[in-house]
């Protein structure tokens, strides 16, 4: 057996959210501020802008922020952050009775009662939709309310929540936290070349201003270019554009009409002819964009569609056109280099998948990275297996939204439902779910990115039909279910009376912070 070589220096190449999350997780786990610990350095260019439009998150980000020792109050104040309680999908199915179809995918889980309520909703639907029957959160969102009051401790709330945030400010916030509190070294320079060892592993990067920077292990956070894993180590990119057709986006930052305009505490995803528009409310502006397929719209048409959605006030505002590489690398960890972020993979930002996967992969890397180089190959194989599984399940979940749509008279939506575009893993589940409910056993892996509750919200928010006729005898607790449904209605009514408006809570958080510094 070869002699052990200890990893003493890890170099993260590339900044942005993915780079700084990776550096934070590595430094936090390896305790870089302690004497004799592994050194973590982040090298980023001052000349290359980040994509910077990933402004939506999911509740898992709260656990990461807490894990990294970040104050929620500081985070909200410095990142122009707002609360996100879910996603409102508008127009993903045909209009009914003149009303455009919409449903929520909220973050409160519907199956928290002593008995599972979904089958009783399906057997006896009633006047309320799925979300309002099983949770209070849809009504909280409709009322424009926050998920909590100013009183609870940080990261606690009446409703489950994530955040909307300014991606550029978040990266800057993570930079300060990493360098000032976690012991990460920060270098600003442009990479001019990559030098490899005799065995093909990466030895160092050459820069324009600080010379050669060597390390024992490298994290590629260089975006779509994938400078280390793709360009240098020649790991191929596997396109998934045959499954997910959206391959471009146009983004625009929209000011509020007035300083006290209401702020939605959810992302709005509105169906359009060639894709969908995201609409995210930050405290000082809205982040908006149109994700579309170049097969069904050109860049000019897409930009016009977005501006029309926003109205006359957006007519002269600048926008950014962003081509998207949909898919992932054949391998995420090659020799002594792992990719996190866009250099690893990307799918359209429906359900805030990007930041979710990058954060999860960065924390996973930090916890399994061996400091004995003889163990790198085994760790790489495990990482690749599990992260590939995660990406494939993300693609299944995104595809589910399109499969459940009935917008067959529109080319983009019809093409998304063609059988040859549907992963076999998803098709098998949908066929089974026509006769029986999804269960926890359908999502048994530790590396599921989306779980049972996420699927239930989308399936029954989009009117998927599960025929429980043959299984009615399995659900004998109808009277108890009705009592729980009644309790949920009462809780919703109480929450609407007690919770503050979203903008009001954000103002209180800002004022509270100003009084304590």
N, C-alpha and C positions, 0 to 999 in steps of 0.2 A: 504493500500500500504506500502511496506517495505520502511524503511528509506533510503534516498539517501546515497550512498557511492561513493566518488569521486576517480577516477583513478588518482593516483599521480606518479606512477612509471610503465613504460613499459619496459619489458626486451625482446630484440631480441636475440634469441639463435641460433647461427650460423652466420658465416661471409660470405665471398665470395661476388659476385656481388648482389645476391638477398638480403642477410642480410644487406649489407651496403646501398643499394638503399632504403630498407625499413626504416632503421634508419634515413637516410637523409630526406626522405619524411615526416616521423613523426616529426622529430625535426624541419624541416622547417615550417610545418603547425602549430605546437604547440608552436613555438617560444621558444625553450628550453633554449636559452641563456638569456631569460628574468627572473628576480627574481620572485619566486613563481610559475613558470610554471611547467608543467609535466616534470618529469625526464625520459630521454630515455637512456638506457644502452644496449650495445651490448656485448654479451659474446661469445667468440669463442675459439676453441681449437687451440693450436699451433702445435698439433700433427696430426690432421686430414686434409689432403689436400683437396682442392676443386676440382670439376671436371675440371674447368678452360679451356674449349674449346669453350665456347660460344663467338665467336669473331666477329659475324655479328650483325648489328642493322638495324632498319628502321628509317625513318625520325622523328618519334615521340620522339626519344631519344634527339633530339635537343631541343625540347620544355622542356623536363625534365631537361636537363643540365642548360638551361637558368633559369628555375623556381628555381633551387637549387642554383643559383648565381655562377655558374662555368664559368670560362673563357674558351672559345673554344681554344684559343692558348695554354693555360696551359694544357688543356686536351689532345690536339693532341701531344704536346711535351712529356708529361709524360707517356702517355699510348701507345706509339708506334702506334698511330692511323693514319689511312689513310682515304681517302674519298671513300664512297660506293654510286654508282649511281643506283644500281639495281642488278639484277641477270641475268646471261647469262646461259640459259639451253641448254645443248649440248647433242644431241642424244636421246632425249625423244620421238622422232618419227623416223620412218624409213628414211633412207637416200634417197635422191631424186637426180637422175642424177649423182651419185657418190659423192655428197657433203653431209657430215653429217648434219642432221637437227639441227638448233639452232634458238633460239629467245631470246629476252630480255624481262624481266619484269623490266622496269625502274621506277623511282620515280616521274618523271614529269607526271602530270595527263593529259590524252588526251582530256578531254572534257571541256577545259577552254575557247574555242572559243565561240563567241556569239551563234553559232548553234552547236548542237552535230554532230560530224563528222563521228562517227562510221558507221551509216547506209549508208552514201555516200561512204565510203570505201568498204562496203560489196556489194553495188549495182554496183560499178564500181571500182574493185580492182586496176587495173593498175600494173605497173612493181614493185613498191616498196612494201615492207612488211608492216604489220600493224603499227609497231613502227615507222619506218622511215616516214610513211605517216602522222602520227598524232603528232609526237614529234621530237625534235632535239636530244634527249638524246642518242638514239642508235648510231648515227653517232659520237657523242662526245666520247662515250665509245670505238667505233671501232678505233678511232684515238688516243687512249691512253691519253686522256686529262682529266684535272681536271674539276670539276663542277663550278669553280669560279676562279677569279684572286686574287692577294694579296690585291687589293684595297678595296673591299666592307667591311662593318662592320662584326664583328663576327656573325656567324650563317646565313649570307645572301649569296646567290650565284645566278648565272645565271640559273643553273639547281638545282632542288631539290636533296637533298642528305642525307645520313646517314654516318655511319663510320664502318670501320673495326678496331678492337682494340685488344690489348693483355689483356685477361681477368684477369690475375693475377695482371698486372700493374693497370688495371682499379679498381679492388677491393682495392688495396693499395692507389690509388689516392682518392677514395671515403672515405677511412678510415681517411686520413689526413683532407679532407674537413669536414667530419662529426665531428671529434673531435676538430679541431682547429677553425672552423667557425660556426658550428651549435650547439655546446654544447652537443654532445653525449659522454657519459661515455664509456670507453672501458676496458673490462676485458678479460684477457687471462687465461683460465683454462679449464680443462676437466670436463664435466658433469658426475657424478657418479651415481646419482639417481634423481628422480623427486618426489616431495611430493605433495599430493593432499589434498584439503579441504574436509570436510564432504559431501558437495554436489557434489563432483567429479571434481570441477574446480581445476586448478593448483595453488598451494600456493607458491612453490619455487623450485629451483633446487639446488642439493648438488654438490659441486665441489671438486676436489682433492687438490686445493691449496688456495682457498679463502673462503672455507667453504660454508655456505648456502647463496643463493642470492634469496631474496623474491621480488615479484612484484605484481601489481594489474592486469596486462594484459601481455600476452606473444605472441610473434611472432615466429613461428617455421620456421627457415631457415636452418634446419639440413640435407638438401639433401634428397636423396632417402630413407634414414632410417626413416625420419619423427618421430623423437624421442618423440615429444610432442603430436602432433595430431594423429599420427598413433600408436606408441608404447604405450603411456600413456593413451590417451583418446579413443583408440581403434576404430578410424574412418576407415572403410574399404577402400581399394584401388580398383577402378573400372578399369579393364583393357580394353583398346581399341585396343588390338593387333589383334582382329578379323577384324578391319577396316584398320588399318595401320600396315603392316606386318613387317616393319623394326624394329628390336629389339636389335641391337648391333651396335657398331662403333669401328673402329680402327683409331687412330689419330697419326699424325707425323708432326713435325715441320721441314720445309725444308729451308735451307739457299738459298739465291740467288746465281746465278753463279758468278756474279760480283757485286761490290758495286753500279754500276750505272744501273743495270738491270731495265727494265721498270716495273712499278707496275700497275696492272690492277685496275681500279676504279670501279670494280663490283665483286661480288662473281661469281665463275664458279661452276655450278652444272652439272656434267657429268654422264649420265646414264651408269650403269654397269649391269652385268648379274643378280646380286642379290640385287641391290640397286643403290646408286649413290655416287659420290665422290664430296666433297666440296673442293674448292681451293680459299683461301683468302689471298690477298696480304697485308701484313703489311710493314712498312718501312724497317725493317731489315731482315725479313724472310717471308715465306709463311706458313700459317696454313692450313693443309690439313687433310682430313679424309674420310674414307669410311663408310657410313651408309648402313647396309645390314640386310637381314633377315636370321636368323639362320636356317630357313627351307630350304634355297637354297644355303647356303655357310657356311663352318665352319671357325673358327678363322684363321687358317693357310692360307686357300685359300683367305680370305678377305685381310689379310696382304700382300700376294703375289700380289694381284690385285692392291693394293695401291702403292706398291713399283714399280710395272711395269708401272703404270701411271706416276710416278715421274721420272723414268729412273735410270741409273746406279748410279748417285750421292746419291741416297737414300738407297743404298744397306746395308750400315752399320749403318744407323741412328736408334736411339731407337724409339719405338712406344708404345702407350698405347692402351689396349683393354678395352672397356667400355660397359658393359651390360646396356641396357636401359629399364626402366619400362614405358611402353607406356600406358598412361591413366591419371586419376586424382582421388583425394579423393572423397568419397561419399559426404562429407561436407568439406568446407574449413574453417569454423569458428564454433568451438564448445566451448560453455561456454565462458571462458575468454582467448581463444587461437585461433589464426588464422594462417594458413600456407601460406607462400609466397615462391616461388621458386620450386625446385625439390620436396620438401615435399608436395607441393600442386598438381603438375601435370607435365607431360612432354610428348611431342611428338617429333618426329625426327626434327632436326634443319633446315629443309627446310623453306625458307622464314623468317629465324631468329625469329621464333615464341616464343622461350623460353624467351629471354630477354624482348621482347615486352610485353608478358603477365605479367611477373613478375613486370616490371616497372609500367604498367597500374594498376595492382592490388595493388601495394604498395601505389601509389598516391591516389587511390580510398579509400583504408583503412584509410589513413591519414585524408581524408576529411570527412568521415562519422563516424569515431570512436567517440562514445559518451563518455564523461567523467563522466557521471552519470551511475553507473553500472546497474541501473534498466532498462536502455534502450538498454543494450547489446543484448538481445535476438532478438529484432526487427531489430537492425542493422545487426545481423548475418544472419537473414532470407533474408534480402535484398541483402546482399553481396553474399550469396550462390546462390541466384537466378540469379543475373547478371553475376557472374563469371562462373557459369555453362554454361550459354548461350554463353559467350565468348569462352570457351573451345570447346564447340560443334561446333561453327562456324569456329574455327581454324581447327578442324578436317575435317570439310567439305571442307575447302579451300585446305588443303594439299591433301586430297583424290582426288580433282578435277584434280590435275596434273597427277595422275596415270590413272584416267578414260579416259582422253583425249589422252593418249598414244596409239599407234597402234603396240607396240612391242609384238604381240600375240605369236610369236614363241619362247619367252623366258619365262620360268616357273614363275619367280617372277612377271613379268609384266602381264602375263596372269592371275595369281591368284589375283592380285590387281584389276582386272576388273570383277571378278565374282559377280553376282548380290547380293549374300548374304553378301558381304563385303561393300556394298554401303549404306550410311545413307539415309533414306527415304527423309529427308529434302533436300538433294542435288539432289537426283534423280528427285524429283518433279520439281525443278528449271530447271534442264537440259532439261526435256521434254518440258517445256514451252518455254525455250530459243531457241528451234529448230524452233519456229514459230514467236517469237517476241524477241526484244532485252531486255537484262537485264536493269532494271531501278533503280533509287534511292529508289523506294518503296520496292525493294527486300532487301534493306539494311537500313531499317528505324530506327533500334535500336541505341541508344547512345552507346551500348556495342558491336557493330560490330568491330571486330579486323581488318578485311579486307573489303574494300568498293567496290563500283561499278568499279572504275578505275582498281583496282587490278584484279578483275575478268575479265574485258575486255582484259587486257594484256595477261592473261593466256589463255582465251578462243580462242582469235583470233591469238595469237602467235602460238597456237597448232592446228590451222586450223579447229576449231569448225565451223560447218555450221549452220547458221541461215537463213532460207528461208523467205525473205521479199517480196515475190511475191504478196501476198495478201495485203501488206501494202505500196506498192510503192507510192500510192497517199498521204501518210502521210509525204512524204519527197520531197517537191517541190523546195527545195533550192539548187539544184545540181550545178548551176552556181556559187553561193556564196561559196559553199563548195570547188569548184575547186580553187577559188581565195585564200581561206585560206590554202589549200594544197600547193599552190605556195608560199605563204608567209612563211610557215613552211620550205620549201626547201631553201628559201633564208636565213632564220634565221639560219638554220643548217650550211650552207656554211659560213656565217659570224662567227658563234661561233667556227667553226673548225679553222678559221684563227686567232681568238683573244685569245682563251683559252690556258693556258700553259700546258705543259706535266705534268702528275700527280706528278711524282717524283720532277720535277722542283718546283712546288708550295709547296710541303712539305719542300723542302730545304729552300725556301724563308721564310716559317713560322718559321722554326727552327732558321734561321739567324735573323729574325725580333725579335724573343723573346730574343735571346742572346744580342741584342743591347739595349733592354729596361729593362733588369734586373740589 
